[in-house]
Structure formats: structure tokens, C-alpha cells
Amino acid sequence: MSSHGAHHQAAGRAGRRSVSPAQSLIEEVEERTGKSGSPFVVAEALEERLAAQRLREVVAADRMAFGLVSAEARRQAELEW
């Protein structure tokens, strides 16, 4: 079993849903992973999408609480990098 399968089994019990992606996406995924890898690619894509959404929410909340980062603070951070 791939590492994807082990990760997703540990993350929680699988639910069943029907999705209908474009045929070109299905073909490319199957070329890269084989037919049995498709569910893991879909699950991984959903996890990445949700993580990105959560990050956008954190950034928005931070901006509401503290405002935008000033140009001076950005310059200082760049100098320290």
C-alpha cells in the first residue's frame, strides 16, 4: 500500500461520495497513479484545499485584529532574512 493510503486510513474512517471531475483530470491521475490511486489523490487534494482555506481564514482574522503589515515592518523582516 502507498504512503497515501496509510495516511488517509489513519486520518479517519472513509466516507463515500460521488464526484465527477473532467475526464482529462481522471485520465492524467490514472496515468500517474493507476486506477487504485485516484481516491487518494482526491482525498489529498481536498485536504490541501481545506488547509489553504483555513490559512486564509487565519490571515483574515489576523488582519482584522492587527491591521495590515506596514511597509517598514516588511522591510525590517526582509533585512533579517
N, C-alpha and C positions, 0 to 999 in steps of 0.2 A: 504494500500500500504506500502511496506517496505521502510526503510530509503534509500535504494539504489535507488529506483525509484524516490523518491523526489529529490535526489542529481542529478541524470542524467538528469531529466527534466529541472532543473534549470541551468545545465551546457550548454545547447544549444539544438537546435532542433535535433532530432534524424535523422540520415541518415540510409539508408538501404544498406547492403552489404551481400553477401553470403559467409559464411566461412564453411569449412569442417574439423573440428577437429576430432581427433581419437575417435572412438566410445567409448572407455573406458573413455575418458575425459567427453564426453557427459553424459554417464551413471552416473559417480560419481557426476557431477554437479547437475544433476536432482535428484539424491538421497538426496543431501544436500539441494537443494533449491526448488525442484519441477520444472515442465517444464516451468512455467512462470518466474522463477528466472534466467534462463540461460542468457538472453540478458544482465542483469545487471552484472552478473559475467564476461561476455566477456568485457563489457564496463569498468568495474573496472580493469580488467587485462590489458587492453590497456592503461588506464590512468597511472597505476603503471609502465608499461614498458616505456612509454614516459617520465615520471618523472625521472626514473632511467637513461634514455638516456640523458636527459637534465643535470642531475647531473654529468654524466661522461664528458659531453662537458665542463661544468664549471670547473671541476677539471683539464681537459687537458689544457684549456686556462690559468688557474692559473699557472700550471707547466711551460707553455711556457713563461709566463710573469715573474715569480719569481723563477723558478727552483724547484728542489726537496727540501723537508724539511730536514734540517740537522739532524744527529743523536743527536747532542747536543740539538737542539730545541725540538726534540721529548722527550728526557729525561726530559727536563725542564717542558714540558707540562704534562708529567706523574706525576712528583713530585707535580705539582699544583692541580692535580685532586684528 
